[in-house]
Amino acid sequence: MRTRVMYGRIAVIEKDLQSEILIQRIVDLQKELEIIDKQSSRMSFPRRHLDLLFSLKVHINLVRGRLAVRLAELKSALPN
């Protein structure tokens, strides 16, 4: 799978994250991001293009962190 396709999938996750979102949707997005991460780990890159893989991994981790923060915010807003 090409990095462009993966970035497109990540962009969809980021767009969903910007909207009103429920806890279950965040969990689903986290699962989708994990799939993208695993697929990116199986991709082969010529050595001269490894920077693309590293950039993709950084972006994945950035979005992973945003999802975690948003999930924590929503959970903390729930009544006890």
Secondary structure, 3 states (H helix, E strand, C coil): CCHHHHHHHHHHHHHHHHCCCCHHHHHHHHHHHHHHHHHHHCCCCCHHHHHHHHHHHHHHHHHHHHHHHHHHHHHHCCCC
